[in-house]
Amino acid sequence: MAGENKDASLLRIDYNNLTSEAVGAAGLAPETLASLKEPLTGALKNIQARHQKGELPFLDSPLDQELAQNCKKLANQGRKIFQDVVVLGIGGSALGASAIFTALRPLNHNRLSDRKRGWPRLWVADNIDPEGFTALLATLDPETTLVNVISKSGATAETMSQFLIAHDWLRKRLGAKAIAERLLVTTDPANGVLRKIVNDLNLTSLPIPPGVGGRFSVLTAVGLAPLALAGVNIKALLAGARLAAAEIQRPWSDNKAAILAGLNWLMTTTKGRGSLVLTPYADALARVADWFNQLWNESLGKGTKLDGSSTMAGQTAIKALGATDQHSQLQMWMEGPQDKTIMFLGVEKLRANLKIPAIFQEHEALSYLGGKTLADLLDCELKGTARALAENGRPNLTLTIPTISPQAIGYLIQTLEMATVISGVLYNVDPLDQPGVELGKKFTYGLMGRAGFEDFLDRYNQGLSSNTKFILS
Ligand code: PA5
């Protein structure tokens, strides 16, 4: 296992700064790195066997050419009719589309003129703050808006409330008959209330493959449809993801997903580093950190092992953005608790660059900038920060993609999803469930008066009466 992967085609992983050679006692000693062989070989065998049994269908998402063609067709028709596409979804039903849209369309896509944009604007409404949702609806013309409701369960309170509001908004403005043409429903192919509504009203719909959970679903209709509608090259995106998916067959030491999983697992379990900061150095990749946050946290933060015993597994993902967060979080990474691993995400060649003018050269504090570019500065800041952390005994690693292309993003997304399920095997937890989010939902149902959840309202109210002492107002 070398400190740097030689196959730099779509993703390079440089983990020199995770080694004891670079960061001393906080880093991984050569024998600890070598000890990854057994668990990673076992984890890869486990994943391959489950994949063969059809248990991890997200690995096959990039192979579904028919779905990609359907989404492309839908997009080609949609762009003639719609100016705006609004995704109603939350968590895994929203973050992937948002991440890839931000990465692969111009950062000002939604502000470009119709002619320059060429494709509808895309809005991902993943919160229920009435102020935000009201403001969004106020900017849209229902006549030329496609509402893409995305919910695998068809039961998520946030998405379903948005759906009811958007349905009413369309009906009041355009009449009941016009609704069907402006609604696209992405949900389970057979189950859930949304599927029932699709069937009852004969709405256009796309299926979410049953075995693919929300946070692993961006390369299904969940992400592909809105992304294609916004003009993303989903064919190239899937081609990149396919390359990564095929690498699940590679041996551990040459397997990027396995190495990422193994390194972070070691940092957590042998070095007490319970947090992983992902800090991309490109505005276009900022939302990738949001998407990764959900993937890593919801998949690996688990209280029960697969053998039923209790645990407190996982590594908390924290999002950051370079260079911005050098001026907010870096101080904590450098001198705060020794509980984090920092994962930089850099881009070899950014799509745009800006030369810094060589003016005010008489000022030494400015003259070194003149004639360089913003890309030079960003790159030097990433390198300088990584080095500074290492010199201060703070372990870090750097992922680098050659450019922000659909292939590279597809490859990165698929690799991180694979790293997540491999990590699940290492921690011996189920990365595909999220039991910890259920109890809060039940209290919410109780508080909202949903039938069958009266007990939770009672429990909540009992808690309230004994909790009055410690409130300041
Ligand atoms: O990753 C997950 O499974 C979750 O984050 C879900 O995507 C999220 O809760 C939304 O669920 P649904 O698609 O059923 O509305």
Boltz pocket constraint, residues with backbone or C-beta under 6 A from the ligand:
constraints:
  - pocket:
      binder: B
      contacts: [[A, 90], [A, 91], [A, 92], [A, 93], [A, 150], [A, 151], [A, 152], [A, 153], [A, 154], [A, 155], [A, 156], [A, 159], [A, 213], [A, 214], [A, 215], [A, 216], [A, 298], [A, 432], [A, 434]]
      max_distance: 6.0
